[in-house]
Amino acid sequence: MHLRIKKQKIQEVLSKIQNIVEKKSMMAILNHFLIDVTEDAVFILATDLETAVKQPLEAEIIETGKACIPARKFYEIVRELDENIEIKLSEQWIKIQSGRSNFRLATLDYSEFPVWPQIGDAIKINLSRDFLLTAIENTIYASGEADARYVLNGLLLHIKKSSEFSIVGTDGHRLAHFKVMIENINLVEEEKKIILSKKSLNELKKFLSDTNTVSLYIGRTHVMCEIDGVSFLTRMIEGTYPDYESVIPKNNDKIAIVDKNSLIASLKRVSVLSREKQNAVKTEWDKDLLVLSSSDPEIGEARDEITIDYSGDPFIIGFNARYIIEALERITSDKAKITMSEEDRAIYITDAETSSSLYECVVMPLRL
């Protein structure tokens, strides 16, 4: 194997696989990436056995071959080199030369690298880059962190035969849902429900910056995205996701229209003196006014108020301020619609203006 390459090209490719490559794996091969040089193409492959990615690499091919190269050290070397880099495999060593700089790294046998999973018969759906990226960003914040209920550590992709495509994230205390209608969805079954890990979707976001269309292939155990020559494959999480549609309130009678940025700013001010663990903030809703307050017996108290448009009886309810802030930050217009019913029931947050997509969030209250 022998090739010449520009630093910018290989550095960009390597930067996107650093979190996929296992750094502390018991399997040494997972600390490596596979470079596959054929007569007319070069590919970089990386995997952690849950997620795998195959990226094309623009290079001048001198000799074909394969090698498994230590991912972290190779990346660190490339970052320090000049523009023109030459890479050559000699027995079990990869030689790297740039200007007067020379490096040599030990490689592993490429035959030990995990085989690329076969997705088998799959349903193909073409999605816009904007939809997929927005849907992930608007829901992944609400998913769980190391939750014992493993399905909550991922996002649900729910595709209905009616061409409705939803992505949902929840940690049991809040739920975020993003929905849009997709044309030409051809499902064999009535619907598809797929759970993908938070880590894999965070990695997928890195590959969505320079494309317009994404082809999504849904197999029996894996999902693959094809993005401008990049193949991104991830294993589905087994299990049953909570029935999110039954959690979303439908008949809340207390309705407020608020300026999104004013409420975010107020919550940030008041939560400075809230108890750190829960970020608890008390909210008092009335006809034209929302009063926010917090207190910590050992530190002090805070109070703030903003003007709102509210219909309903006067109402008091407590929240984790961070949950409300994160929900509001995903709203695209200046106004948010917030509906409530009782002090121990979840509140509903959505965009006050309608659009072709729907973003909605449900947040459970705190006891005051």
TASULHU-V185622 format. One record per helix or strand. SS is the DSSP state (h for helix, s for strand). FROM is the first residue (numbers start at 1). LEN is the number of residues. If there is no record, write none. Layout:
SS,FROM,LEN + SS,FROM,LEN
This chain:
s,2,5 + h,7,9 + h,28,4 + s,32,6 + s,42,6 + s,51,6 + s,60,4 + s,65,6 + h,71,9 + s,84,7 + s,93,6 + s,101,8 + h,110,3 + s,123,6 + h,129,9 + h,140,3 + h,150,4 + s,154,7 + s,164,7 + s,174,8 + s,191,7 + h,198,8 + s,213,6 + s,222,6 + s,230,6 + h,244,4 + s,254,6 + h,260,14 + s,280,6 + s,289,8 + s,300,8 + s,309,3 + s,315,6 + h,321,9 + s,335,6 + s,347,5 + s,357,7 + s,366,1
